[in-house]
Amino acid sequence: MDKMIPCDGFEMVPHESKVQTKTQHKVYAGKLHSLKCCGVAQSENRCLQCKYLRKLLLNQASYRLKRTKQARIDLSHKLIRKNAQLRRQRRNIANMSERIDKMKQDNEAMCSAKFEESLQGLTKTQQLRVRSCFEASTRKATNGTKFDKEWILQCILTHMKSPRLYEHIRAHKLMVVLSPLCLKKYIRSYKSGFGFSERVPTAVAKKTKEIDPYHRHGGILVDEMKLSENLAVNKKGLIDGFVDLSAYSTAEHGSVACDHGLVVMFQPLTGKWQQILGVFGARGNVKANVLSKIIVDAVTCA
């Protein structure tokens, strides 16, 4: 009996104690023992049955730990693959978006080129009308639309010739034209007055620069017309309607109402255009001494 060694069993290490196992065992004195443990060890501190049970529990704990680590590694690799796949899909989407934008630009360029080619058979005025209509079709509303300067000039001339026709065109949307309020704003921007304008000779020279010498020849026309007397106060608080001969006016002309108008115009011999060089307001016919000075200055400017 003195030589018998009691079996001490074994204790579970912390990470092993969390592992749930189906292995049958018993607890004695706070230690685990095999159900087949006889309580006596042959040569060591624990018997053979407890030794096998401890080894089994350690193997199970190691297997579960390795499987958990492998699952984490697999999830990490899966996440890396998914991120790489997502990056590839994003690159593909970006490339497809660039291709779509390029195709849209190519289609617009083809359509615009074909559109410009089809407009070549129309006159410049008709081209302006067609372009204004197509540009308006791409907008939800005409508010804030930037019109071409030539088209603005055509609208102003049409409104001056027939306001009722202009309003009919605008009301029935036959063409895209400016509103009357917008026309007034543009008309105010045109600085006009009596006398010769310094910009007119420059504009005429620029226009005739592209015309051959044969079609440049023309003459200066001087014409007078009877006007009705009318005095009106403008927005600046000044009274309009007095005699104004520009540089040829005298002090006595400042209080005389105007009832005649003098127009000096350049008319080419073969062209279909005219250009007003200057306008003057007078009382009665312009006197010979003043008229001669106006004609000399007109010839000099032309």
Secondary structure, DSSP 4 states (H G I P E B T S, - for coil): -TT-EE---B---HHHHT------EEEETTEEEETT--SEESSSSS-HHHHHHHHHHHHHHHHHHHHHHHHHHHHHHHHHHHHHHHHHHHHHHHHHHHHHHHHHHHHHHHHHHHHHHHHTTS-HHHHHHHHHHHHHHTSS-STT----HHHHHHHHHHHHH-HHHHHHHHHTTSS----HHHHHHHHHHS---SEE-SHHHHHHHHHHTTS-HHHH-EEEEEEEEE-----EE-TTSPEE-B-B-GGG--GGGGGSB--EEEEEEEEESS-S--EEEEEEEESSSPPHHHHHHHHHHHHHH-
